[in-house]
Amino acid sequence: MRLSLIVFSSLLALGCARGPNVSTDQLPLRRVVVYRNGVGYFERSGHVDADQVTFKMRQRMVGDFLATLAIVEHGGSSVRSASFPLEIEKESSEPEPDPRFESMLKPWPKPEDKPDPDRLREVMLSLDGEEHDLAVGYVSETPVWRPSYRLVVQENGKADLQAWGIVQNLSGEDWNGVQLVLVAGAPLAFESTLGEPVIPERPIVTDTGEVIAAVPEGVTSLANKEGEVTEVGGDEPEAPMEEAAAEAAPDDDYKDKGAAGGGRRARPMKKATSKTRGPRPATGSSAGLGDLLQGGEVEKKPLSKNDRIRLALEEAKRSGLSAPRRMSALAAVAVESGATRYAIPSPITVPDESATMVLLLNQRVQGEAVFLFSPDGGVPESSTHPFRVARFKNGTKGLLERGPIAVFEQGSFLGQGMVDPLPRDAIATVPFALERSLAVQSERKYDQQGARLFRIEAGRLTIERDSVTKTLYTVKNGGDKSAKLLVKHPRSNGARLYHPPQGTEDNVGVGNALVPVTVKPYGKAILTVDERRSVQQPVSWLSDLADDAVKAYLADPRANPTVRGQLDTVWKLRESWKHSVDKQQKLVDEQGELEKAARETRLSLGAIEKNNQAADLRVKLTKRLGDITSRMNQITKELIEVKMAINEQEVRFRDAVREIKLIKAPPPKD
C-alpha cells in the first residue's frame, strides 16, 4: 500500500512539473550567456549520428527559437530545414452572441478549454546525411542576472572592490557544467511570433453584372449663330480654384459607390484565425449588464501573451506591415557602445529552479570613506547633517551595473547603499549613513558684476554682465578628527562656476557639482560657491558700463584688430563728447544753485526794505545779488557754447561708430 502511494505521488509530481523551455537529448547544453533584459543565449554542441535533431519546447517559445536560431557546422553535411507544428484554433459555426444580453438569454456558458501553455512542441532540424558536428545557439527568456558589491575601505585612498553576480535558472532543465557568461548591458531583443500563422486580409472583388439603375439625363444644346456675340461690361472674373475643384469633384453618393460591381461597396474579409480568441473589448455600451446594474466598473485584467500576440497581429493587418525604422543604425550603436562580459573561468552547475552567486571580480581601486552634504526630502535631518559615503573609482575594464553595495572599514560593517550604473573610470558616491557630528547651514547672496562687450551693430551698444549668485556653506565639526566634506551643490541653469575650489567635480547633465571642503577637529569652515550667469543689456555710449566694457575689450589680446583700431579712434571722440556733456551738467547744476541763491537774496532784501537800521546789510545783499546775476549771465553764454560743441561731437561720434560692427565678442576668460 505504501509503495502504491509513493508511485502515485511520483506520477502526480511528474504531471504537475513544468517542462523545459527548450531541450534536446541529442545536443548537450555547453554555454549560457545571461543578459540584463530578460533573455539568455543558450548554445548546444556535440556530435550527431542521425538525419535529424529534435528539440522540445513550449509553444510560446517556438517564435523566439525560430527568430534567433543559429547553426554552426564543424564537419559533415548541412542542415536542410526546420519543421514545427502550428497551433490552430477551430472556428465556431455559431455567431458570437451580444455580450450585453448573453447572460439574460441563457445560462452562463462553461469556459472554453484553453490549450496547456506548458505542453511541449517539437521542432525538428532535418540534416543532409548522418555525420554532423553541430553547434546550435538560440535565445530564450531568462531572469536577469543581478549584481551585488562589497567595498572594503583601506588606508591611503585605496579600497578593495568585489562584484558578485546572482543567476537564477528557471529554464526547466539543469545547467550541468556549462560555461557561464554574464553581460552588463541589454542588447536589442523582442518577443517574436514566427510560430504563429498569419494570413493577411485581401480585398473581395465581386461581379454582379451591369444594371442601369437610373434613367440617364439628356443634354440640350441651344442654337447659336457664329459671330453674333454681345458683350456688356468688363470680363467676368474666373471662378476660384476651390469652386472649380468643387464643381469638378464627384458628389458623396458617387464616392460611396464602387467603380464596378453595380455600386456595391467591397466588404472586408473575415478576420484570419489566430491562436486564441480573446474577449471582445468592452466599450461604453457593451459592458456586462450585471456590472452596469450593480454600478460597478468592468475589471481590467492584464492581457495574456496570446491576447497580446492577437492584438499585435490585428494592428499589423489594419496599419499594414512596414519596414523597421533605422534598425541598422540601432545595431551599429549597440555594437559601438560595446558590452562588459564576465566569463566564469570554470564550469558552473546550476540546478533547475535554483540560483547561484558567482564572484565576478576582486580588485583594488581608488576609494575612501568621506562625508556628503546632500539634502534629501526623504531624510529630514539631511538638511543640516551630511551623509557618510563611500567613494570609489571604477578601475575595472567595463561597466558596473546598478546594484546594492555593502561597505566595510577596519574590520567593521559601515552600512549599505545602491550603486547606479557606473561606466569605466567613473567615480561613484554612495551614501550609507547619517553623520550628526557635522552640521551645515547655507545662505545665498545676489549681485551683478563686470561689463564686457557683447555686440556693436547699427550704432547700438550691447554689453554683457554677470548675474552673480554666491552660496555660503558654513560647516561646523564637533568631532575630534579632521573631516573631508563634499557639498552636493545644485547647479543653476545656464550658470557657470567661477573659480571653484580645487577638486570640484562639475557633473554636467546631472545638475549638481561636488565641492570639497576640509574642516579641522572642533573647527569651522566657510565654503563659497560662486555661480555666474551672463546677462545682456543695451547701454548708452556715455555710461560708465560702456566705458568699462570698451576699455576691457581694447586690453584683451583676443580682440579683433580691426575693431580694436576703430574703437580706439572712436573712443577719443567719445572722451571729448563725454567731457563736454560733463561740463554742461556741471554748469546746469551751478546755474540751479545760483538761481536758488538769487531767489533767497531777493526775499531777504524784501524783508529789510523798510528797515533803516539795516542799510549796511541791504548794501551787502544788493552786491551779492549783482554778482549772482553776472555769473548766471556768464553761465548762460557758456551753456550755449557747450551745447553747440556737444551737438557737433555727438554727430561726429555717431557717424564714426556706425561703421563699427562687432557680432561676436570673446567669451569670458573664466
Secondary structure, 3 states (H helix, E strand, C coil): CHHHHHHHHHHHHHHHCCCCCEECCCCCEEEEEECCCCEEEEEEEEEECCCEEEEEEEHHHHHHHHHHCEEEEEEECCEEEEECCCCCCCCCCCCCCCHHHHHHHCCCCCCCCCCCCCCEEEEEEEECCCCEEEEEEEEEECCCCEEEEEEEECCCCEEEEEEEEEEEECCCCCEEEEEEEEEECCCCCCCCCCCCCCCCCCCCCCCCCCCCCCCCCCCCCCCCCCCCCCCCCCCCCCCCHHHHHHHHCCCHHHHHCCCCCCCCCCCCCCCCCCCCCCCCCCCCCCCCHHHHHCCCCCCCCCCCHHHHHHHHHHHHHHHCCCCCCCHHHHHHHHHHHCCEEEECCCCEEECCCEEEEEEEEEEEEEEEEEEEECCECCEHHHHCCCEEEEEEECCCCCCECCEEEEEEECCEEEEEEEECCECCCCEEEEEEEECCCEEEEEEEEEEEEEEEEEEEECCEEEEEEEEEEEEEEEEEECCCCCEEEEEEEECCCCCEECCCCCCCEEECCCCEEEEEEEECCCCEEEEEEEEEEEEEEEECCCCHHHHHHHHHHHCCCCCCHHHHHHHHHHHHHHHHHHHHHHHHHHHHHHHHHHHHHHHHHHHHHHHCCCCHHHHHHHHHHHHHHHHHHHHHHHHHHHHHHHHHHHHHHHHHHHHHHCCCCECCCCCCCC
